[in-house]
């Protein structure tokens, strides 16, 4: 299975999981008198739409290179990540506003059974995070990483809700707003995660040099190709799940242009075989 197919499969998992949990949270929050759970449901609903965005982005990124996009369509991934961050910011803002409104509004204590619902959600969301983050590392997908962090932030907002409801239930009347303060805390944590997700995607779109380990591997593998004496410049940038490489290879200065051309093709083919995460590789031959 290709990296793209693996990432798409993981996104379907996220969509189905977010839909089921959003329904559970809305029902539990409404019937259990818990705004923290309703706040959680708002985030999960936004997660459904953001996961759909990730899915569309991954499918678009699979398109092969064409005349207008000679390097392929992979750059759609960080753009989708920006959109996902936008969804999270909107969710956090709505949750914070509603929490502040509810803090000053008298309401009933949450129902004790909402804690069981929250505990189930916390476990499921942490498991989901671990599954999706593993797939994002396997595929190198930035938008899938953002989707994984949605699961982790959901788990942490659920923990905040669990703590808030527990305080309200233990301390009783007069502490109903603990549930709302938990939702307010959750909104702040979501905003913090927005930065953690946004920063790597921005680095990707700006072609920041973040791939020292990969560059070291490329240099090491290059020296295994017969005729390649050393490497000089090596630049790496990311596009979708692939890494694009510009590499200067040092060869014997006395060989012919044709022999140098053959060496460049041999090196390119070897790197693509040994390192499937690499996409387009441009080899420049330097004479020793």
N, C-alpha and C positions, 0 to 999 in steps of 0.2 A: 504494500500500500504506500502511495506517495505521501510526502509531507502535506501536500494540499488536501488530499483525501482524508488523512488523519485529523487535520485541523477542522475540516468541515463536519466530520463525524462527531468530534468533541463539541462543536457548536450546537448540533442537534440535541445532544445530551443536555446542554445548558438551557436551551429553549423549553424542552419538555419539563425539566426540573423546576425552572423558574415559574412556568405556568401553573403547575400543580401547587407549588408553595404559595404563590400569590393568592390563589383561591382559598387555601387553608388559612392564611394570615388574615385576609379580609373577613372571613366568617368568624374566626376565633376572636379577632379584635372587636368586631361589632357585637357579637353575643357575649363576649367576655369582659366588656367595658374597659378595654385596654387601648389607649391611643398609641402606646409604644408598638403594639402589634400592628395597628393600622399604619403607622409610620413605616414599619417594616414592609407591609404589603405594598405601600406606595413605591418603595425602592424596588421590590421584586417585579412590580408591574413595569417600571421603567427598564428593568433588566431584560424583560422579554423583548422589548423593542430594540434595545441595544444589542442583544444577541442576534436578532434578525439582521441588524446592520452589519455585524461581524460576519454573519453567514454570506450576505450579499457581497461584502468586500472580498472574502476569501474566494468566492466563485468568480468574481471579476478578475482577481489577481491571477487566476489559473489561465486566463486567456494567453495564447502564445504571442510572441513579439510580432509586430506588423510594421507597416511603413511609417505610421505616425508614432509608434511606440517601439523603437528598435531594442530597448532594454526590457521589454515586457510591460506588464501592468501592475507589478508588485507594489508600487508606491501608493496604491489605493489603501494599503493596510494602515499606515500611520494616520492617513486622513480619516479613516473609519474610527481609529482610536480617539482622535480629537472629538468626533461626534459622540462616541460613547462617554467620554469625559463630560461633554455638554449635558447629556442625559443625567449623569450623576450629580452635576452641579444643580440642575433644576430640581432633582429629587431632594437634595439636601436643603435647598432653599425652602421648598414647600414644607418639608418636615419641621425645619426650624421655626418657620412662621406659625404653623398650626400648633406647635408645642408651646410657644410663648403665649398664644391665644388661650390655650387650654389650662395653662398654669394658673391663670387668674379666674378660671371658670369652675365653680363647684361641680363635682361629678362623683359618681359612685366608685367604690373600690373595685379594682379588677377581680375577676373570678379566679379562685385558686387553680382551677384546671388549666388555665392559660399557661401556667409554668410547665406543664407536661408537654403542651404543644410547642412551646419555645425550646425546650430541651431537645425534642425530636428535630426541630429545624436547625438548631446549632450543630448537632451531630451530622445531619445530612449535608449542610452547607460546607462544613469543614472537609468532609469526604469529597464533595464536588470540587472544592478548591484544589485539593491534592491531585485529583484525576486530571483536571483541566490544565493546571500549572505544569504537570509532568508532560502533557501533550504539547504545551507551548514551548517547552525546552527542547523536546524532540524535533519539533518542526521549525523552531526559530521564529514563530509568528508573534508579532507585537500586539496585534488585535486580540489574539487568543489569550495572551498574557493579561490584557485588560479585562477580558471576560472572566478569567480566573480570579482576578482581584475583586470582581463584583461578588463572587461567591464568598471570598474571605471577608469583605466588608459587610456582607449580609450576615455572616456568622457573628461578627463582632457587634453589630447593631442588635442582633438577637440576644447576645450576652448582656448588653446594656439594658435591654428591655427586661430580661430575666431578673437582673439585679434590682431595677426600679420597681417591678411588680412585687418582688420578695420584700423589699423595704416597706412598700405600701401595705402589704398584707400582715407583716409582722408588727409594725407600729400602729396600724389601724387608722381610725378616723383622724383627720387632720393631716395625713401624709399621702392623700390620694395623688397629689401632684408629683410624687417621686417617679411615677410612671412617665409623666410628661418631661421631667428633667432628664430621664434616661433617653427619651426620644431626641431631646435637644443635644445631648452629648453625642448621640449616634450621628446626627447631622454634621457635627464638627469633625467627627472621624471620617465620614464620607468625603468631606472637602479635602482633608489631608491626603486621603488615598487618591483623590483626583490629581494632585500634584505628582504623586509617585507613579501614576500611570502616564501622565502627560509628558513628563520629562524625558523618558527614553524614546517616546515616539517623536518628540521634537528633535532629539539628537539624531534619530534615523533620517528624518527629512532634511536635516542640515548637514548630513554626511560627516558627522563627528567621528574622530578616530577612536573607536571603542573596541577594537578587535585585535589587540596585541597578541593574545594567545593563538588566535586563528592565523595571524600573519606568521608567527613562529612555526606553526604546523605546515603552512604553505612552503616556507623556506626549507624546512627539513625534508619534506616530500620531494621538492624540486631537485635536491642534490642526489636523489636516488635515480634520476633519469640520466642515462649515459650521454655524455657530451656536455652536460650542464656543470660548469665549474663552480659557480657561486650565484648568488642573487644580489641585486642592488636595491632599487626602490621597489616597494610593495605597498599598494594602496588598496584598501577594502572598503566598500560601502554596501549597504543592505537594501534590497528591493524585495518586499514580500517575505517569502521564506527562504530566499536565495541570497547569497553574497556575491557581489560583482568584484572582480579582481583586475588590477593593473599591475603587471609584474615585469621588472627588468631582469633578464637572465644573462649571466656572463658566460661566454663560450670562447673557444680558441679563436684568436683573431686571424688565423691563417686559412680558415675554411672558406668555402665559396658561399655566395649569397643563397644558392639553392640548398646547400647543406644546413645553413643557419635557419632557413625557412622550415625545413623538415624537422629540425630540432625543436623549433617553437611549437609545431603541431604535435610532436611527440610529448612535449612537456604539458601542453594543454590537455591532451587526451588522458595522460596519466593522472593529473590533478583532479580532473572531473570523475575519473574512475575511483580514485582513493578517497575523495572528499565530495560526496554527492550533494552537500549543502552549498557547493559553489555553483553559480550560474554562469554568466558570460565571463570568460577569462581572456584578457588582452595581454599578449606576450610581446615584449620589446627586447630584441637581441642586442647585447652590448659586447663588443670585442674585448678580449683580455688584453 
